[in-house]
Amino acid sequence: MRSVFKKKREKLVTYFSCSYWRGRVPNQGWIYLSTNFLCFYSYMLGNEVKLMYPWDEVSRLERTSSVLLAESIRVCVRGEDHYFSMLLRLQQTYLIMQQLAEYAIVRFFDKETFNAEHPLANPLHIMQKALEIHARNQSFRSFFRLPQEENLCEVHESFLWVPFSHVNTLGKICVSENYLCFASQDGSQCHLIIPLWEVRILLIFLQATKNVMVKTSALEKKGDTRLYVCVFLSEDEEGVMVGQSQAVSTEALMNVFHPHDAENLDPKMLKERMKEQSWQIHFAEYGRGSGMFCTKKTRDLIVRGVPETLRGELWMLFSGAVHDMTSHPGYYGRLLEECMGSSSLACDEIERDLHRSLPEHPAFQSDTGISALRRVLTAYAHRNPKIGYCQAMNILTSVLLLYAKEEEAFWLLVAVCERMLPDYFNRRIIGALVDQAVFEELIREHLTQLTEHMTDLSFFSSVSLSWFLTLFISVLPIESAVNVVDCFFYDGIKAILQLGLAVLDYNMDNLLCCHDDAEAVTVLNRFFDSVTNKDSPLPATVQQASATANDKSIQKVDISDLIKESYEKYGNIRTEEVENMRKRNKLYVIQTLEDTTKQNVLRVVAQDVKFSAAQLDELYMLFKRQHFVSCYWSVCSPALQNHDPSLPYLDQYQLDQSQFSSLFNLLQPWTTHTHVRSLARSAFRLLDANGDGLVNFKEFICGLDILYNRSFTEKLKFLFKLHIQPGKFICNRHFAHGNIYSDLMSFLTIEIQFSLIKETVSTVFQVQFIGLTKTLYGVFHGTEEEESLYRAVARVTSLLLRMEEVGRKLQESSLQKTPQTTPTSTPQPETSPTLPTSPENETLAEGEGDQPESPASPQETAPSHSDITPTSTSRPSTPTSSPTGTSSPVLDTPTDTPSSPSAVRDGNWSFSFEQILASLLNEPSVVRFFERAVDTDSLIAHACKNQLKVAHFK
């Protein structure tokens, strides 16, 4: 693979034999899956097929089947589909490809880092086993809602003795560092989580019979015997909720503002007590707290509605937040001490939204609720600065504070943002967009009649965004929304998807009659206003009255019935299926967002440059790829921070000097020369307008546009600016440097003349002028007209130097005629200005122009008169042949120029841009060279072909 694709540092993960379909013709070959690339190679009957695509450019990855292809893997890259079939292990290949694509997203877009012990910490040493371990750990933590630190250590098939049904349930026992978990596989939907710190006694013994009644028993065949593991838990369940901070509220807000009245005989309160009794029976039979058995009966109780008094406890248990809080005692209090009183953008946004969080509820009309909400949101923003604060977090946290203590509400928010709804609460809400794409797939699968009527399902994505972000809290009354939150904490996002399908199904007839999106929105809003919770024990002061509460003509819908219907019709949607759909759609969502960013950037840039739309598209992809390429073979590359999706479109991708130099050298339109690195550094310094050490796409493309599409004058001006000392952009308003304005009128006259120049360009001094000529020599090197161009530059430099000498002589004579009123300075040695002979004999010091403050060498500041001097004629002598057979123009020694040091006063002589431009305009060969059309498409194609190669061998 490395020899075929020229990637010596790339780590090959695995490879398979397969067929790649080009049209209807299969190409038998090998697919290579490496850390950063998907590659395919085939050579049959003289026909070679070679493909190489970065994982960060893959937008679709899925298994497909058709009449022609029984089963294949479809890969979409930049809008082009590629099909791979005839794989011996198709499912294994697909999973590895999915894991590698997800790893690229985690590294390059999420910028997630791994600790040194993580199997994916180093991209240069990733193996197939490491990917499988990472995927298995993720699945394990997601299913059992465990902290991110937990890793799966052992998995064994076993039987769990279920005391309430007196049977053994087949399943798998999973062991991590701190938990013993079990999940059934016989359809009983039973699972169990045992924290190892709660284990009081652990017995392991061998027995030939099965009838052992214990709390938990794992059976594994060993010859003719069975291994029994008996676990006895501590009876002290109160330890689960320890770790409260004395500085925060220790009561749920609902208990403060609506205390439970045990003597109330209201029918709704009687129903509430019946629910509580049902749960107490469930606790007695299935256990309570961390060791509780979760079965179908548990889900049935959740669907019916959780009692107000148990809601906070069950939310903590089902979300896994109880495990986070138990393993981090005192963490919330320490966070508050660190962050309270601090000032940040997130704190300002939190203060702005505090009074917008359930403003109708009495708890958030007082300082008690507002202060608790402020503390929880501020603490989380301090814990996770990557998310900080995002709108909708305030609404969700307000509901959590109603039923959970303050510290519990904080850990519930952690569970929701970091585990149950990943990537929801950030600037681009990628997680919500992914789940909306999943929702569209489920609509196509389960609501075909609605799909046929509405060809564009993106309407439902825009309407349902608030459903996912706030878990229906923003569209339903609070007393009904909490029932939805109950189901969410038990079943995860699957419950929200099911309820969304049930809402659309319930309103199917009305939606089919709608003619536009506005009518559909009205239908759904009217439906949500009709949803009630007839069993809610909350008083009228707490409940949110809808706009249609008193309208008897509208049929009311009970939230319990709606949730029950969603489970009956769509409860067969499996959590594993939803997770796979999430992974599949995340690639598409991210690439769609990237395409949106690209289109917005190109729309802005296209107005200022002369590149075609197709060329701009290719150049943008080169610019973007250069950012990622520099990070392919490094661990936690700092260049990843140059990509920030929260910034405006133009600044989301930026290149530092190293990245810029690599791309600039690939795209610059002239033959590579000895000063290419220095030229790239100078160009970076010039284009980095704000001096932050980064260049965005607009700055880059505007500089490239000058070199490709602009006139001779603009190209020369660009090269001229590259050699101006940074920090010394002082306009030189006279040709002879050092001229003194003794007459005010003459000064004003010259000022008026130069005010007519629209853009003023500074001057280049001796060292910079030498660098400019060397750059021109390098630009001309290797061209067909190299010799004539060298002669032209020699003539121009000779002319400019003679003009400088004449100017100095006139200056000296004027100074001699002007009476001196100040003491004369000490006379300085006098030399004639000089210039290097040719690019073959003189080289520009590496980095010249980057450090102008450093003193120049004596050879640069005072070159000898014998190097090169201006001639009395404008024609150079006959070029001398070098030993290699090439010709170098050597300028004649003048006959009328004084060679003594007293001829010209030594000083830091300079030339303005107007002087150089006027001189070069008299050289047709130079003008033709710069005015010649650049083959942009060929240069872009060359850069695309060699970009990865250059970056790899740097």
KAURGI-V295422 format. One record per backbone hydrogen bond with DSSP energy under -0.5 kcal/mol. CO is the residue of the C=O (numbers start at 0). NH is the residue of the N-H. E is the energy in kcal/mol with one decimal. If there is no record, write none. Layout:
# KAURGI-V295422
CO:NH:E, CO:NH:E
This chain:
# KAURGI-V295422
0:4:-2.6, 1:5:-0.9, 1:6:-1.0, 9:11:-0.7, 10:34:-1.8, 12:127:-0.5, 13:32:-2.8, 15:30:-3.0, 16:87:-0.5, 17:28:-2.9, 18:20:-0.5, 18:84:-2.4, 19:21:-0.6, 19:26:-2.2, 20:22:-0.7, 20:82:-0.6, 21:23:-0.5, 21:24:-1.4, 23:25:-0.6, 24:21:-2.4, 25:27:-0.6, 26:19:-2.4, 28:17:-2.2, 29:31:-0.5, 29:40:-2.2, 30:15:-2.1, 30:32:-0.5, 31:33:-0.7, 31:38:-2.8, 32:12:-2.2, 32:13:-1.7, 35:54:-1.9, 36:33:-2.3, 36:38:-0.6, 37:52:-2.3, 38:31:-2.9, 39:50:-2.6, 40:29:-2.3, 41:48:-3.1, 43:46:-2.2, 45:47:-0.7, 46:43:-2.1, 48:41:-2.3, 50:39:-1.9, 52:37:-2.8, 53:56:-1.5, 54:57:-1.5, 56:77:-0.9, 59:75:-2.3, 61:73:-3.2, 63:71:-2.8, 67:69:-0.7, 68:65:-3.8, 70:85:-0.6, 71:63:-2.6, 71:73:-0.5, 72:74:-0.5, 72:83:-2.0, 73:61:-1.9, 74:76:-0.5, 74:81:-2.2, 75:58:-2.9, 75:59:-1.3, 76:79:-1.7, 79:76:-2.5, 81:74:-3.0, 82:20:-2.1, 83:72:-2.7, 84:18:-2.6, 86:89:-0.7, 88:92:-2.4, 89:93:-2.7, 90:94:-2.3, 91:95:-2.1, 92:96:-2.4, 93:97:-2.5, 94:98:-2.3, 95:99:-2.4, 96:100:-2.3, 97:101:-2.2, 98:102:-2.2, 99:103:-1.9, 100:104:-1.8, 101:105:-2.4, 102:106:-2.3, 103:107:-2.8, 103:108:-0.5, 104:108:-1.7, 104:109:-2.7, 105:111:-2.8, 114:117:-1.7, 117:120:-1.8, 120:122:-0.6, 121:124:-1.8, 122:125:-0.6, 126:130:-1.8, 127:131:-2.1, 128:132:-2.4, 129:133:-2.3, 130:134:-2.4, 131:135:-2.3, 132:136:-2.4, 133:137:-2.2, 134:138:-2.3, 135:139:-2.2, 136:140:-2.5, 137:141:-2.4, 138:142:-2.3, 139:143:-1.9, 140:144:-1.0, 140:145:-1.6, 146:149:-1.6, 150:176:-0.5, 153:174:-2.5, 155:172:-3.0, 157:170:-2.5, 158:160:-0.6, 159:161:-0.6, 159:168:-2.8, 160:162:-0.8, 161:164:-0.8, 161:165:-1.7, 161:166:-1.1, 166:161:-3.0, 166:168:-0.5, 167:169:-0.5, 168:159:-2.5, 169:184:-2.8, 169:185:-0.6, 170:157:-2.7, 171:173:-0.5, 171:182:-1.9, 172:155:-2.0, 173:180:-3.2, 174:152:-3.0, 174:153:-1.6, 177:195:-2.6, 178:175:-2.6, 178:180:-0.5, 179:193:-2.6, 180:173:-3.0, 181:191:-2.4, 182:171:-2.3, 187:295:-0.7, 189:183:-2.7, 190:293:-2.3, 191:181:-2.5, 192:194:-0.5, 193:179:-2.6, 194:197:-1.8, 195:198:-1.2, 197:233:-2.5, 200:231:-2.5, 202:229:-3.4, 204:227:-2.9, 206:225:-1.0, 209:211:-2.6, 210:212:-0.5, 211:213:-0.9, 215:230:-1.0, 219:226:-1.5, 221:224:-1.7, 224:221:-2.3, 225:206:-1.5, 225:227:-0.6, 226:219:-0.6, 227:204:-1.9, 227:229:-0.5, 228:230:-0.5, 229:202:-2.7, 230:232:-0.5, 231:199:-2.9, 231:200:-1.6, 234:236:-1.3, 235:238:-0.5, 236:239:-1.4, 237:240:-1.3, 238:241:-1.0, 242:329:-0.6, 244:247:-1.3, 248:405:-1.2, 251:254:-0.9, 251:255:-1.1, 252:256:-2.7, 253:257:-1.9, 259:261:-0.7, 260:263:-1.0, 265:269:-2.2, 266:270:-2.0, 267:271:-1.9, 268:272:-2.2, 269:273:-1.9, 270:274:-2.0, 271:275:-2.1, 272:276:-2.5, 273:277:-2.2, 274:278:-2.1, 275:279:-2.2, 276:280:-2.3, 277:281:-1.9, 278:282:-2.7, 279:283:-2.2, 280:284:-1.7, 281:285:-3.3, 282:286:-1.8, 285:292:-2.5, 287:290:-0.5, 288:291:-1.6, 289:192:-0.6, 292:294:-0.6, 293:190:-1.9, 294:298:-1.6, 295:299:-2.3, 296:300:-2.1, 297:301:-1.9, 298:302:-2.5, 299:303:-1.6, 300:304:-0.9, 301:304:-0.7, 306:309:-0.9, 306:310:-1.0, 309:313:-2.5, 310:314:-2.4, 311:315:-2.0, 312:316:-1.8, 313:317:-2.9, 314:318:-2.0, 315:319:-0.7, 315:321:-2.0, 316:319:-0.6, 319:322:-0.9, 319:323:-1.3, 320:324:-2.5, 321:325:-2.0, 322:326:-2.0, 323:327:-0.7, 324:327:-0.5, 327:330:-1.6, 329:333:-1.8, 330:334:-2.1, 331:335:-2.1, 332:336:-1.9, 333:337:-1.6, 334:338:-2.3, 335:339:-2.3, 338:341:-2.1, 343:347:-1.9, 344:348:-2.1, 345:349:-2.3, 346:350:-2.4, 347:351:-1.6, 348:352:-1.4, 349:353:-1.0, 352:355:-1.4, 353:356:-1.1, 355:357:-0.8, 357:360:-1.5, 360:363:-1.4, 361:364:-1.6, 362:368:-0.8, 365:369:-1.7, 366:370:-2.6, 367:371:-1.8, 368:372:-2.4, 369:373:-2.4, 370:374:-2.3, 371:375:-2.3, 372:376:-2.3, 373:377:-2.4, 374:378:-2.5, 375:379:-2.1, 376:380:-2.2, 377:381:-1.9, 378:382:-2.1, 379:383:-2.8, 383:386:-1.2, 383:387:-3.5, 386:388:-0.6, 389:392:-2.0, 391:395:-1.9, 392:396:-2.5, 393:397:-1.9, 394:398:-1.5, 395:399:-1.9, 396:400:-2.3, 397:401:-1.0, 398:402:-0.9, 399:402:-0.6, 399:403:-1.7, 400:252:-2.3, 401:253:-2.3, 404:408:-3.1, 405:409:-1.8, 406:410:-2.0, 407:411:-2.3, 408:412:-2.2, 409:413:-2.0, 410:414:-2.2, 411:415:-2.3, 412:416:-2.6, 413:417:-2.3, 414:418:-1.4, 414:419:-2.7, 415:420:-2.7, 420:423:-1.4, 422:430:-2.9, 423:425:-1.3, 425:428:-0.7, 428:432:-2.0, 429:433:-2.5, 430:434:-2.3, 431:435:-1.8, 432:436:-1.8, 433:437:-2.1, 434:438:-2.3, 435:439:-2.1, 436:440:-1.8, 437:441:-2.2, 438:442:-2.1, 439:443:-2.2, 440:444:-1.7, 441:445:-2.8, 442:446:-2.4, 446:450:-1.9, 447:451:-2.4, 448:452:-1.3, 449:453:-2.3, 452:454:-0.7, 454:456:-0.8, 455:458:-0.7, 456:459:-0.9, 456:460:-1.0, 457:461:-1.9, 458:462:-2.2, 459:463:-2.4, 460:464:-0.6, 462:465:-0.5, 463:467:-1.9, 464:468:-2.4, 465:469:-1.9, 465:471:-0.5, 466:470:-0.7, 466:471:-1.1, 469:472:-1.8, 471:474:-0.6, 471:475:-1.7, 476:479:-1.2, 476:480:-2.8, 477:481:-1.8, 479:482:-0.7, 479:483:-0.9, 480:484:-2.0, 481:485:-1.9, 482:486:-1.6, 483:487:-2.2, 484:488:-2.4, 485:489:-1.1, 486:490:-3.1, 487:491:-2.6, 490:493:-0.9, 491:494:-1.4, 491:495:-0.7, 492:496:-2.3, 493:497:-2.5, 494:498:-2.2, 495:499:-2.3, 496:500:-2.1, 497:501:-2.2, 498:502:-2.3, 499:503:-2.0, 500:504:-2.5, 501:505:-2.5, 502:506:-1.5, 504:507:-1.3, 506:510:-2.5, 507:511:-2.3, 508:512:-0.8, 510:513:-1.1, 515:519:-1.5, 516:520:-2.4, 517:521:-2.0, 518:522:-2.2, 519:523:-2.1, 520:524:-2.6, 521:525:-2.3, 522:526:-1.7, 523:527:-2.5, 524:528:-1.8, 525:529:-0.8, 526:529:-1.0, 526:530:-0.5, 527:530:-0.9, 529:556:-2.1, 531:558:-2.7, 532:535:-1.7, 538:541:-1.3, 538:542:-2.0, 542:544:-0.7, 545:548:-1.4, 547:550:-1.0, 549:551:-1.0, 550:553:-1.1, 556:531:-2.7, 557:561:-2.1, 558:562:-2.6, 559:563:-2.4, 560:564:-2.4, 561:565:-1.9, 562:566:-1.8, 563:567:-2.1, 564:568:-2.5, 565:569:-2.0, 566:570:-1.1, 569:572:-1.4, 573:577:-1.9, 574:578:-2.3, 575:579:-2.1, 576:580:-2.1, 577:581:-2.2, 578:582:-2.2, 579:583:-2.3, 580:584:-2.2, 581:585:-1.8, 582:586:-1.0, 583:587:-0.7, 584:588:-2.6, 585:589:-2.4, 586:590:-2.1, 587:591:-2.2, 588:592:-2.3, 589:593:-2.3, 590:594:-2.3, 591:595:-2.2, 592:596:-2.3, 593:597:-2.4, 594:598:-2.7, 595:599:-2.1, 596:600:-2.2, 597:601:-2.9, 598:602:-2.0, 599:603:-1.4, 600:604:-2.6, 601:605:-2.6, 603:606:-0.7, 604:607:-2.1, 604:608:-0.7, 611:615:-2.5, 612:616:-2.1, 613:617:-2.1, 614:618:-2.6, 615:619:-2.5, 616:620:-2.0, 617:621:-2.2, 618:622:-2.4, 619:623:-2.9, 620:624:-2.9, 621:625:-2.0, 622:626:-1.1, 623:627:-1.4, 624:628:-3.5, 625:629:-1.5, 627:630:-1.9, 627:631:-0.6, 628:631:-1.1, 630:633:-1.1, 633:635:-0.6, 636:639:-1.7, 637:640:-1.5, 638:641:-1.7, 639:642:-1.6, 641:643:-0.7, 641:653:-0.6, 643:646:-1.8, 647:650:-1.3, 647:651:-0.5, 648:651:-1.2, 649:696:-0.8, 651:643:-1.5, 652:696:-0.6, 654:694:-2.1, 655:659:-2.8, 656:660:-2.5, 657:661:-1.7, 658:662:-1.9, 659:663:-3.1, 660:664:-2.3, 661:665:-1.1, 662:666:-1.6, 663:667:-2.2, 672:675:-1.4, 674:678:-2.5, 675:679:-2.2, 676:680:-2.3, 677:681:-2.4, 678:682:-2.4, 679:683:-2.3, 680:684:-2.2, 681:685:-2.1, 682:686:-2.5, 683:687:-1.9, 686:688:-2.2, 687:690:-0.8, 694:654:-2.3, 695:699:-2.2, 696:700:-3.0, 697:701:-2.1, 698:702:-1.6, 699:703:-2.2, 700:704:-2.3, 701:705:-1.3, 702:706:-1.3, 703:707:-1.8, 704:708:-2.9, 704:709:-0.7, 705:709:-0.9, 707:933:-0.6, 710:714:-2.3, 711:715:-2.6, 712:716:-2.4, 713:717:-2.1, 714:718:-2.3, 715:719:-2.6, 716:720:-2.5, 717:721:-1.4, 718:722:-0.6, 719:722:-1.3, 720:723:-1.2, 724:727:-1.7, 727:729:-1.8, 728:730:-0.5, 729:762:-0.5, 730:732:-0.7, 734:736:-0.8, 735:738:-1.4, 739:741:-1.1, 741:743:-0.5, 742:746:-1.8, 743:747:-2.3, 744:748:-2.2, 745:749:-2.2, 746:750:-2.1, 747:751:-2.2, 748:752:-1.9, 749:753:-2.3, 750:754:-1.3, 752:755:-1.1, 753:756:-1.1, 755:757:-0.6, 761:912:-0.6, 763:910:-2.1, 764:768:-3.1, 765:769:-2.1, 766:770:-2.0, 767:771:-2.3, 768:772:-2.2, 769:773:-2.2, 770:774:-2.3, 771:775:-2.2, 772:776:-2.4, 773:777:-2.5, 774:778:-2.5, 775:779:-2.0, 776:780:-1.1, 778:670:-0.5, 779:782:-1.9, 782:785:-1.3, 784:788:-2.4, 785:789:-2.4, 786:790:-2.2, 787:791:-2.1, 788:792:-2.3, 789:793:-2.3, 790:794:-2.6, 791:795:-2.2, 792:796:-2.6, 793:797:-2.2, 794:798:-2.4, 795:799:-2.6, 796:800:-2.4, 797:801:-2.1, 798:802:-2.2, 799:803:-2.0, 800:804:-2.2, 801:805:-2.7, 802:806:-2.4, 803:807:-2.3, 804:808:-2.4, 805:809:-2.5, 806:810:-2.0, 807:811:-2.8, 808:812:-2.4, 809:813:-2.2, 810:814:-2.1, 811:815:-2.1, 812:816:-1.5, 813:817:-1.3, 837:840:-0.9, 837:841:-1.7, 844:847:-2.1, 846:849:-2.4, 846:850:-0.5, 850:853:-1.0, 856:859:-1.1, 856:860:-2.5, 857:861:-2.1, 859:862:-0.5, 863:866:-1.3, 863:867:-0.6, 867:834:-0.6, 879:887:-1.6, 881:884:-1.9, 885:881:-3.1, 887:879:-1.3, 889:876:-0.8, 895:897:-0.5, 899:902:-1.6, 906:908:-1.9, 908:765:-0.7, 910:763:-2.3, 911:915:-1.8, 912:916:-2.9, 913:917:-2.4, 914:918:-1.9, 915:919:-2.5, 916:920:-2.1, 918:921:-1.0, 919:922:-2.0, 921:923:-0.7, 922:925:-0.6, 922:926:-1.9, 923:927:-2.9, 924:928:-1.9, 925:929:-2.0, 926:930:-2.1, 927:931:-1.1, 933:935:-1.9, 934:938:-1.9, 935:939:-2.6, 936:940:-2.5, 937:941:-2.4, 938:942:-2.2, 939:943:-2.6, 940:944:-2.0, 941:945:-1.8, 942:946:-1.6, 945:949:-2.9, 946:950:-2.2, 947:951:-2.1, 948:952:-1.8, 950:953:-0.7
